[in-house]
Amino acid sequence: MLGRRNALAASATLLFCALGSATRASDVNIAVAGPVIGNGAAFGGQMRDGAAAAVEDLNVSGLLPATKLISTAVDDVCDPNHAIAVTNQLTNERVRLAVCHFCSSSSIPVYGDVADIVQVLPGSTNRQLTDRGLEAVFRICGCDDKQCFVAAEYIGSQHNNHPIAVLDDKSAAGNDIADAVAAQLQRSDEYVNHQSYVAGEKNYAALVSRLKTEGLRLAYFGGYLTEVGLIVRRASESGAGLIIMANDPLMTSNFRVVASTTGNGTLFIFMPEPGKNTNAAGIATRLNAANMSAEGYMLYAYAAVKAPADAVKRVSSFDSARVTDALRSRPTDTVIGPVRFESNEAKRLLVFSFPAGASDMSKTSSRTDRGLT
């Protein structure tokens, strides 16, 4: 089971240059586009491995008996220009189903009229994607605006009247989510100290010293796990007494590698853990047996393959219009539970305390739009 993991990783930077000649008429390629290097690499790996596991299970199951599914990973570098090149290549190679992209900054520029590819997104959380009403693009994860609402709700209920800092890493994604959290807190009459930091630095002693001097009690970070982990470690070592909260990029054990035990108690927002769903028990066990974790976006990527495959089965076709109609017509049973792709479906986002799943910190977290197209 899952024996192709290393082969997939080795091929992750290829741009499908040989797909046309390497496949038979009955082969259908499912593309997985995500970051292989950089801050998002851990999540690109989760997407790749989750999709590969789903493809392997579907081939064994015989759901599509006349078809052999092939999972091929592509590196989009979380870069808009590279993502456009990847999408053009997918179109040229007549890829029919795709699990992509992790970064919203990659997804937004490329999703125009790529109507021939049914695309399911397990990680792109920017609201613009679904607000555009694209026919063949589906989101299977929560939205940034709802993450911000849940974060602000938790901060207001648990840390009311404490000095609060909201920081961004000056990236588009980090700035957007930090701005939204700050705005939501300010609507509740919370005083917010809004600052920025520079991603990629190795020493955040000056930042932590400033937060400590200003008497800040809680700091929310819009950024990635490496920088947040370094800041958490420094805050602990300096005795700053900060409670640190961040968005979903902390949903990986790689955060532990950076922050070590100083990361214990760090808060972050994520969707309900699919590994606790009874539907996920079997695949989670198999992943663990292959020394792979079912954490983060792994099972969401698995569901992002399974849902359109079920739709293909129902309509006996890979035609994108028929598949998208089938996806919207009724719920699909997946490892993350029943999923129906329609606007304004309610689903909870939760506040977790690291290590992930150790405790659900949000006893009053709101039901919120999953952002499904």
N, C-alpha and C positions, 0 to 999 in steps of 0.2 A: 504494500500500500504506500502511495506517495513516493515511489522510488524515483520519480522524475524531478525531484526538487533541485538537485544539483545541476541537472541538464538545463532546467528552466533558467536557473540563475546565470548559467554560462551564456545563454542565448539572449539575455535580457536587453542587450544593447543593439540587437539586430533590428533592422527596419523592414523585415518581411521580404527582403530582396529575392528570396528563393521559394516563397510559399507556393506560387503558381505552379512551378515545375515539380514541387516535392509532394503534392497531394493528389489523391485520386478524386474522382467525381463524387464519391460518397463521403469524402472527408469535409468537415466544416470547421473552419478555424474560429476559435473564440479568442479575441485579442485581449490582453491585459496590459493597460498602459499606466505606468506609475513611476515614481522616482526610484532609482537604483542607488544613487549616491546622494550625499548631502543630508540635511536635517530630516527630510521626509523618507529616507531610505527604509527605515524600519516599517513604515506603513505601506510603502510599495511592496516590500517583501510579504507583508501580511496579505495584501490583495493578491499577489502572485500565487502564494501557496494555497490560499483559500479557494481561488478559482481552479487551480490545478487539482485540488482534492475533489471538487464538485465534478469536474470533467471526468476524472478517473472513476468516480462512483457512478456517474450517469452512463458511461460506456459499459460498466459491469452490469448495471441494472436492466439494460435493454429497453429503456424508455423510448429511444429512437432507434429501432432495430436496423434500419437501412442506412444508418449514419454513424460514422466514427467522428467524435468530437476531438479536436486538437487544441490544447491551450498553448498559446505562444505569448511570451512576455516581451514588452517593449519599454525602453527607458524614455520617458518624456522629460526627465530632468527637472520636473516642476517648473518648466520654463515655457512661456507662451509661444515663442517662435518655434521651439523644438516640438511642442505639442501640435502645432499646425502642420509641421512636416510629417509627424507621425500619423495624424488623421488623414492627410492626403494619401499617404501610403496605404493605410487601411482601406480607403475607398478604392484605390487603384487595384488592390489585391482582392477586392470583392469579399472582404470580411463581412459576415452577416450579423454577428453578435459581438459586443465589446463591453468589457468591464473597465471603466476609465472615467475620469482621471482622479488622483487623490487631491491635487491642489486646485482650488477654484480658479486661481489665476491662469491655469492651463485650460480648464474646462470652458470658461466663458468665451475666450476668443474663437474657439474652434467649433462651437455648437451653433451652426447656422442652419443650412439646409442639407445636412448629411442624412437624408431621409432613408437611405438604403441600409443603414447600420442601426440596429436596435442597441441602444447604449444604456447601461444601468450603472449608476454612480454610487459606490459605497462610501466615498470620502469627501466629495466636493460639497461644501456646506453653505456656500454663498447663495442668498435668496434670489439673486438675479437669474440663476439658471432656470428655476421653475416659474418665475414671474414672466418669462418670455413665452411660455406656452408651446414649447417645441414638442412636436408630435412623437418623435421616437426616442426622446431622452427621459429617463426615469431616475429618480433619486431614492435610494434605500437607506439614507441616513438622515439625521436631524439637520436643522438649519442654524446658521450663526445667530440670527435674531432671537431664536428660541433659547439657544444656549445662554445668550446674554440675559434674557428675561429670568431664566432659572437661577443664574449666578447672582443677579441683583436681588432676587427674591430671597435667596438663602442668606446673602450678606445682610440684608435688611432685617431678617428675622433673628439671626444668630449674633450679629455684631452691630446692632443699632447704636448709633452715637459714638462708635469707635472711629478714630482717625483712619481713613481709607485712602490708599494709593491705587491708581490704575495706571499700568505701564504698558507700552507697546514697543516692539523691536524695530520700528520704522519700516517694516515691510507692509505691503498693501493689506495682506490678510491680518497681520497683527494689529495694525492701526485700525482697521475696520471693526474688529471685534472689541478692542479696547474702547474705542469711541462709543460703541453701542452699549457696553456695560456702564461706562461713565454716565451716558445720557439717561439710562434707565435708573441708576442710583439717584441722579439729580432730580428726576421726576418725583422721587420719594423723599425729597428734601435732605438727602445725605450730602455732606460735604466731601468732595472728591479732589484729591491732589493728583492731577494727571501729568505724567512724566513719560520720557522715552529712554531707551537704552540702545546700544549698538550690538546687533547680532554678530557673532563671530569672535568677540573678545574672549580672552582667556582668564581675565581677572576682573571681577566685579566688586572689589573691595570698596572702591569709592562710592559706587551706587548704594551698596548696603549701608555704608557709614552714613550717607546722606539720609536714607530712610530712617535709620535709627535715631539720628540727631533730630529729625523732624517729629519724632514721637509717633510714627505711624504704626498702627496695630495690625492691619491686614493689607496685603498687597495683591492685586489681581494682575496677572501677566497675560498679554496677548502675544504669544511667541511660540517657540519650539522647545523641545525637551532638553536639548543640550544646554542652552543658555539658562533656562529655568532651573535645571539641575545644578549648575554651577552657582547660581544665585542662592538657591536653597542651602547648598553646602556652606557657602560663605556666611549666610545669615545665621546658621546654626553655630558655626565656629566663633562668630563674633558676639554671640549672646544677644542678638538683636531682638529676640522675642517676637518675630514676625510670623503671622499665619499667612501662608502663601497659597494662592488659588490660581488655576490656569484653565485653559480650554482643552479640547479633546486631544491635542498632540501628546499629552502625558500618558495616554492609554497604551503603554507598552512597558515591558520589563526593562527595556533599555534605559528608562529613566533611573532605575536602580543602579545601573552601571555608573552613571554620572553622579548621582546624588548620594549613593550608598545609603546607610541607615539614616542619614540626616533627612532623607526624603520622606520618612514615615510621618504621616499626618498631613502631607501636602494634599490640597483639595483640587479636584478637577471635575469638569462636566463631561458626561458621556451618556450614551443610550443604555437602556437596561442590558445587563450582561447576557448575551444569547447563550453562553455556555451553561446557564442555569435552566434554560428551556429544555423540557423533556425531549423535544424533537432533536436537540443538539447532542444528546448524551453519547450516541454512537460515534458520530464524527469526531467529537471532542476526545473520546477515548483513543480513537485511531491516530489522531494528530499527536496526542501525548506519547503514544507508543512509538511514533516516528521521531521523537524528540522535537516536536513542533508544538507550540502553544496555540490554543484556540482563543487567544487574547485579541483585544482591539478589533480591527476590521476584518480579521480572518473569516469569521462566520458570516459577516455581512457580504463579503466577496463571494463566499460559497452560495449564499442565497441569491446574489446578483446573477449567478449562472443558472441556478435551478429554476428560478421564476420564469425567465424567457424560454427555457427548455420545455417546461410544462406547457407554456403557451404554444410553442411549435407543435407539440404532440397533439394538442386540442384541435388545431387548424390544419394539421398535416402539411405544413408549409413553412419555409423560412422567409416568405414575403413579409417585408417589414410592416406594411400597413395592416395585414391580417394578424401578425404577431402582436402589434401594439394594441389593436382592438381587443384581442384575447386577454392581454395583460390587464386591461381596464375593466373587463367584463365581469370578473369575479375574483374573490381572494385566492391566493396561492399559498398552500401550506409549505413552509420552509423551516430551516433550522432556527431562524429567529422568530418563528411563530407565523401566523397567517398574515400575509401582506396583500393589500389591495392598492393599486396605484391609482389614486384619485386625489384631487385637491382637498386640503383641509382634513386629512385623516388625523385623528388624535392619537398621540402616543407620548408616553412620558420620557423626559430627560431627567437624569438624576445627578446629584452631587455625590461623588465618591471620595473616600479618603485613601491615599496610597498606603500600602500596596492595593492595587485594584481589586475591588470586591471584598476587601476586609470589612468594610461597613458601608451601609447606605446612609449617608449623612442627611439626606433630604426627606424628612418625614411629611412635608407638605408640598413637595414639588408638583408643579402644575402639569396637567395633561396638555400636550402641545403638538402643534402641527409637525409631522415628519417631513413636510416639504415634498411629498410625492407628486409627480406630475399627473 
